[in-house]
Amino acid sequence: MSTKPETAAAPPASDTVTIEVDGRKLQARKGQMIIQVTDANDIYIPRFCYHDKLSIAANCRMCLVDVEKAPKPLPACATPVMEGMIIRTQVVSEKAQAAQKGTMEFLLINHPLDCPICDEGGECQLQDLALGYGNDGSRYAETKRVVVNKNIGPLISTEMTRCIHCTRCVRFGQEIAGIMEFGGIGRGEHQEIRTFLDRSVDSEVSGNVIDLCPVGALTSKPFRFTARAWELDDHASISPHDAIGANIVVQTRRGDVMRVLPQTNEDVNECWIADRDRFSYPAVNSEERLIAPMIRRDGQWVETDWPTALEFTVQGLKKVAQKHGAEQIGALASSAATTEEFYLLQKLLRTLGSGNVDHRLRQSDFRDDADAPSYPSFGRALREFEALDAALLIGANPRKEIPLLNLRLRKAALKGARVSAINAQNYDMSYPIATDVVTVLEDMPAVVARVAVALASLKKTPIAAD
């Protein structure tokens, strides 16, 4: 169940209710949860388990509010609004504040006092809310529980003694990624969030549970013990790993890349990024990278400075143009390059008198150039993929190739869209496949052609003979 509040269009009058929150009259859509209405109106209610991209669990009870005529505080994340409802948050209600302080005391009973060594320190929701709702001492004198850590792979580090059982990681796997890798076993304080049979976490978007975890139970293993949050400088950037262009934040310390996080953009990547976006940054600091320009002299590559390298390149291009003609100069651009770099490259080539610029590094057959787009695209906004009635995947495994687009296709499939595939092998998708055709690579064009003929027949549209 999606809990994202709808703010794009005003609801019909019949679907609108009027409520009062801390003395303010607010308009809300019938059926919305209290926390959705308060978030939309900049009224803060503390929470741990609630997330607007995940279903409602009401596990943590940190969002308890005082609702008039209710016998006890109610969870704001799981209480739908009603006409005339009067709500008092922790700001004005001692009853709500006492309930939240009691919840915080229970959450801290078994939580270890390891903030000085915890990677979540400085950006931990539990740490922040404990400052506002916790006590300066604990009444709990019994032995704290300890959960043995599990090795779940090279990307995510676990300290499950810190876990407060918010189940965000469990719900993310079930509802967003489509692969349930975390689950809960046991009851009460003996409950553990863990992988099944101690397996590793292998989802292509698994790193998002690090951002979802409100405490330090799940942290980044490559980032572990390398820096503190307050030491890092943020730099807005775009992921180069696929055609999505996920919005990311590159965090650096003294010029070294230390971490990559998602930046929310509902039209592109929402609040998620793929694991390759998140964990590929160590290559930036690798000692194997070329950090200085090199030129070939007497058959050997030698390091040099930038002015020398640029002058060497200019002279080389001029010699080729004078000897063989400018039309013999060509350039291939990396598909990972930016639009600005593409523009500068073609500007350079055309200034030299050549138009031989291309980005198709792996293509050898160019007979369809007249019909091929000069700049490939999806042909529609990413948001629109969620509203598709049907989709056909041809020689594609979006789960691995474009993970964030795959999340959009999964949403469409769960809404009833028929997703079919024609591939050379049977890929493990994260949503139901209506029709799955597996054929050898050589026969794939014929299969696609039959599908095109069938579609043309249904649409009564003539199809070209070639």
Secondary structure, DSSP 8 states (H G I E B T S, - for coil): -------SS---GGGEEEEEETTEEEEEETT-BHHHHHHHTT-----SS--TTS-----S-TTEEEETT-SS-EETTS-B--TT-EEE-TTT-HHHHHHHHHHHHHHHSS--S-GGG-TTTTS-HHHHHHHHH--SS----S-----------SSEEE-GGG-----HHHHIIIIIIS---EEEESSGGG-EEEEGGG-----TTTTHHHHH-SSSSEEETTTTTT--GGG-EEEEEE--SSTT--EEEEEEETTEEEEEEE--BTTTTBT---HHHHH-GGGGG-TTS--S-EEEETTEEEE--HHHHHHHHHHHHHHHHHHH-GGG-EEE--TTS-HHHHHHHHHHHHHHT--EEE--TT----TTTTTS-SS---SS-GGGGGG-SEEEEES--HHHHSHHHHHHHHHHHHTT-EEEEEESS----SS--S-EEE--GGGHHHHHHHHHHHHHHHHT------
